[in-house]
Amino acid sequence: MTRVGVVGAGVVGQVYAGLLHQAGVNVTLIARGERLPELGTGIRLECARPALSSGSVRVPVADAAALPPVDVLILAVRAHQLREAAALADSATAPVVVTLMHLTGGAAELSARVGAGRLVRAFPGLGGRRGPDGVVHWTPVKQQPTTVDAHAVHGQEMATLLRRTRLPVVTEPRMSDWLATHAVLVASLGAGVLRAGGDPVRLAEDPVLMRQTIDAIRNGFRALRERDQDVRPPNLATLFGPVPPRFARLYWQHALRTDVGTLSIAPHVRASARDEFPGVCRTALTHTGGDASPLPPGSNRISLRTRSTNCLG
Ligand SMILES: NC(=O)c1ccc[n+]([C@@H]2O[C@H](COP(=O)([O-])OP(=O)(O)OC[C@H]3O[C@@H](n4cnc5c(N)ncnc54)[C@H](OP(=O)(O)O)[C@@H]3O)[C@@H](O)[C@H]2O)c1
């Protein structure tokens, strides 16, 4: 039976490891530090959708310092932790390494390190937060299923493995473009949320900030297209393309008030505002032209150009 190791006992790692374990997959959650003893009695999941996994799950746990051999190593850490987590791929000698996370600037280095043939880039289709009591509150994101690089050597095989979670999984033929699109989307929405004091509902209720956020996404996507990148998936391309901006505004004003905003986007943006999120902003800038802001200077207070600094403070 395929042995799966999930590195990172945070929100994403715990939910995927828990769901795979419940499906009968031989999976080990690989943790470190204070998290280790606390996981010994099982992980505790609380899903916002009642039909999905909640309760305590006794997933086997291993110390990252004493990694068991695995066939598939899933990395579910924050982007700035990637280098250290990727080093585990060397010791695990896993034939396949899957990333379920933002890669920001680390994709090329990771690919060189583990070898393109072993690497499968993927992205989680859920969001959540870990409460002070250790319970992981999570929700699947209907609009963004787990997304797996269709052209990776082991892409289809890993999509099949991840489908055992019973979460929707899609394969993406243009994964680099998908990740670039996602960076622009998250950087813009995240900056908007942080500007609204970290509160997604306040953002939804602030017409000026909301318009600026939507404009930032539209301009970012336009810059991607000008640089010959596809906006992926197509539903996002439509919402922020030919359709009048008010539709995107209405859509996000609603979504930000639901668990998409309050559970999936805002808690992680707040939690990573000083480590991973600035890297996501820099990635968005890189893909949209860096200093050549997609907006005329001064025309938009949260243009991609200013966002990388504003989101820090
Ligand atoms: N949370 C969400 O809603 C969400 C949604 C979509 C995508 N994502 C993305 O998914 C990725 C993971 O996010 P997350 O929210 O799960 O992060 P998280 O809650 O911060 O969890 C990351 C975990 O990985 C651990 N870790 C880091 N390096 C490690 C290593 N070398 N060995 C063992 N454990 C290690 C961390 O331990 P320490 O605490 O010791 O650092 C932490 O427990 C990020 O790229 C994020 O942007 C998150």
The ligand as a Gaussian input file, in Angstrom:
#p B3LYP/6-31G(d) Opt

LIG

0 1
 N       -5.107000      27.904000       6.048000
 C       -5.786000      28.115000       4.949000
 O       -6.957000      28.504000       5.012000
 C       -5.168000      27.877000       3.595000
 C       -6.015000      27.833000       2.487000
 C       -5.457000      27.611000       1.223000
 C       -4.092000      27.490000       1.097000
 N       -3.301000      27.552000       2.189000
 C       -1.860000      27.409000       1.986000
 O       -1.451000      26.122000       2.420000
 C       -0.126000      26.208000       2.991000
 C       -0.176000      25.683000       4.418000
 O       -1.036000      26.549000       5.149000
 P       -1.527000      26.239000       6.635000
 O       -2.612000      27.218000       6.916000
 O       -1.789000      24.803000       6.796000
 O       -0.236000      26.666000       7.459000
 P        0.002000      26.519000       9.029000
 O       -1.309000      26.342000       9.724000
 O        0.913000      27.600000       9.431000
 O        0.753000      25.118000       9.142000
 C        2.053000      24.882000       8.720000
 C        2.609000      23.819000       9.649000
 O        3.781000      23.265000       9.076000
 C        4.719000      23.102000      10.116000
 N        6.061000      23.000000       9.540000
 C        6.735000      23.939000       8.859000
 N        7.929000      23.468000       8.471000
 C        8.018000      22.201000       8.938000
 C        9.022000      21.202000       8.889000
 N       10.190000      21.415000       8.276000
 N        8.781000      20.016000       9.496000
 C        7.612000      19.795000      10.139000
 N        6.620000      20.710000      10.223000
 C        6.824000      21.894000       9.628000
 C        4.523000      24.328000      10.972000
 O        5.132000      24.162000      12.210000
 P        5.590000      25.450000      13.084000
 O        4.333000      25.942000      13.720000
 O        6.569000      24.854000      14.036000
 O        6.199000      26.444000      12.143000
 C        2.996000      24.368000      11.031000
 O        2.506000      23.513000      12.021000
 C        0.277000      27.670000       2.891000
 O        1.018000      27.883000       1.721000
 C       -1.063000      28.400000       2.794000
 O       -1.008000      29.644000       2.133000
 C       -3.803000      27.727000       3.444000

